[in-house]
Structure formats: C-alpha cells, structure tokens
C-alpha cells in the first residue's frame, strides 16, 4: 500500500467546549485536549500539514459568537495558530461545507485527513461523512475528540455512550478509528491505518449479542 498523504484537521478546539455552554464530558476534556496538542506536535515534527478550524457564528449567537472569549481556541491549541498550514472559519457542522478546504487539500496532494477536536456527535461525524463522496480517506483519533451528554424529546444518551457508539459507527464505514499513540506511530512510519467495513462489523455485532 502507498503511504498516505495526510493532513491533521483540528476541529473547533475552542473555549466553548471548556467553559462555555457545551462542555465536553467524555473523554475528560483536559485529557482529550492534551491528546489534540500531542497530535499537532507529532504532525509538525513529521512535516504533516495542520489545519485549524474554528466554528464562528454572529456576535449575538449564544455559542461560538465571533470574537467572544468562548470563540477563542483553547490556549494549548492557540499556541500553534501562527504555525499551522491553514486556518478556516466555518458555520456548519462539516469542515467542508461552504469552506475552501476541499480545494486546498487537493492542491496539497492530500488523500487522507485525520480528524481531532469537537464534537464527536456533531462536527466530527459530519466531516467524516462529508469526506466519503469527495474521495478522502478519513482517520479519527478517539482520545483526541469528545462528546457531550444529550437529552431531548427523542431520548437521552450519556456522553460516554454517545462517544463510544459513534466511534464504532465511524470505524464500521467512514473512518479508521484509533488512539493518538497508534496514529503517531503510523505517521512516523508513513503507514496507513485500516478500518472495518459494514458487513464485517454487522457479522461481529451479531456474534456479541
């Protein structure tokens, strides 16, 4: 197999998820942001481009209000703002929606994107799904992402259940899911990561019922 041409995408590692209205609950946010920082450092050491994405809404919005304290990147990520290959502001869940990311990735010869950041249950899964018809391979770092507790008229789901379920779902079709340490080793070796497929995941699911 040929070596993947990767870009690390850091999605919305913003203060909204730490001291705003959407605090990440699982994995522990201080642990997951440390893994995000570790992935950025590993990518920079390997010469892999890093893309820093920020969600931005109008100044009157209750979350991600442009220019607000919660809109700012987490300090550990903000420290890398001047060194990343590209920065993007977005208004939708997918990093591809109404941005120039796809065009930039193609200009750089990138064929594989590695997703970190927040949230598993919104922008991570939306971006992974959006990458499929564009032809990009996707990797997701399970310990460098995170989810929130959910409750609404349709039901309730604690953050750990949300996160672990979506990691299994992603690995079954849309992405190779792994931890930051395993990804760093693959990055250094120029090796691809493998994912499962829907048929195999379904068969294995039936066996564990």
N, C-alpha and C positions, 0 to 999 in steps of 0.2 A: 504494500500500500504506500502511496506517496505521502510525504509529510504534509500535514495540514498547514495552511497559511492562515494563522489565527489573528483575531483582534479581540481584546478583552473589552467588554461593554459593562461599564459600571452604571447601573440604572438607579437614579433617584436616591442616592445615599445622602439624603437631606435631613435637616433637623426636625422636619415634620414627623419623622418616624422615631424620634428620640424624645423630644419634649413638646411635641405638638399634639394634635387630636388623633393621630394614628400610630401610637407607639407599637413597635414590633414586639410580639410576645413569644414567638418561637421560631428558630432558636433564640436564645437570650441575645438581645440586640448588641450588648457590648462585646459578646463573643463573635457574633456574625460580622460586625463592622471591623473587628480585628482581622478576620479572615479576608474581608474585602481588601483591606490595606496590604495584607500579605500577598494576595493575588496581584495587586498593582505593582508591588515591588518586584515580584518574580517576573512579571511581564516586561517591566522596564529593563531588568537585568538581561532578559533573553532577547531584547530588541523587538518585542511584540508590541504593536501599537495599542494604546489605551484610549477608549472613547468614554468621555464623561458626560452623562445625560442628566438633565435636571427638568423636573416637571414644573411648569410655570402657568399660573392662572392669573386672571386680573387682580388688581390690588385689593378689590373689595371681597374677593373669594374667602371662604372660611379656612381653606387649606391651600398650601403652596402659593400664597399670594406673592406676586412678583415683588422682589426687594425686601420681603419681610425676613425676620430672623429665622422662621421655620423654613423658608425657601432656600436658605443658605445650605451648602454642603456641610456634612459632618466635618469637624476640624481635621480629623485624620485623613479624610479624602480631599478636603480643601487645600491641604498642604501640597497636593500634586497638581493643582489646577493649571499652573504655568508650564508643566512638563508633559502633559498629555498630548496625544496626536490630534485630537479633535474634541470639541465641546458642542453639545446640542441642547437646545431647549425644546420641550415637547408639550403638547396639550392633550394628547390621547394616551391610552394605555400602551399601545405598541410603539416601540422606538422607531419604527419605520413610517408611521402614519404622519403625513404632512411634514416630513423632515427630508434632508438630503443624504441620510445615512446610507441607503442602498447604493446610490451613485458613488459616494465616497468609497465604500467598501470595494466596489468593482474597480474603481480607479487604482486602488491599492493592491489589487490582486488577491483580496481576502476571500477565502472559501468557507471559513469556519469562524463562528462567533461564540465566545464564551460569555455567558450571562451571569452577572453577580448583581447584588443590590435588592431593591424592594419594589413592590411586594411580590412574594411568590404567587399570591392569589389574584393578582391584577396585572401588573406590567411585565412580570417575568413570563407568565404563561401566555399572555397576549403577544409578546415579542417572539417567543419560540414558535407559536402557531403561525404568526405572520411570516416568519422566515422560510417556512416549508415551500410555498409556491414560488418563492424567489430563488430557491435552489441553494441556500446556505445551509451547511451543517451547523448544528447547534450543540453546545455543551452548557450545562448548568451546574454551578457549584453549590451543593446542597447546604453546606455550612457557611456560605457567604451570601445567603439570601434569607428571607424571613417572612413570616405570615402574622396575621392578627386574628384574634377571636372574632367570630361572626355570629350574629343573631338577627333574624328578621322574620317576616311573615312566613317564609318558606321553611324555617327551621333554625337550628343552632349548630355550630361546629367550633370546638376549641382550636386554637392556633396550631397546636401540635398535630392534631388530626388533619387540619387543612394542609399544612406543610407536607407531612409525610404522604398523604394521599396524592397531592399534586406532584411530588417527586416521582412516585410510582407511575402516575399517569404520563408524565413527561418522558420518562425512560422507556415507556412502552411504545412510543411512536415518534415523538417530536425532538427528543434530545438525549444525548449521553449525559447521564447524571452521575456526578462523582463528588468527592470532597477536595478541598483546596490542596492538600498534600499530594494526593494522587495526581491531580491535574498538573501541579508544578513539576513532578517527575516526568510526566508525559511531555510537557512543554520543553523541558531541558533536553529530552531525547528526540524531540521532533516527531513524536509518535501520536497516532490518532487514538481516540477513545472509542469504545464500542458501546452501542445501546442495544436494547432488546427490540422486539417488534410485537405488534398487537397479537398475532396468532400465538407466539411463544408465551407472551405474558398471560393470555387467556388460558392456555393449557396449564401453565404453572398455577394460576389462580384457582382453577378447578381442583387441583391436587391438594391445596391447602385449606379448602373449605371444610 
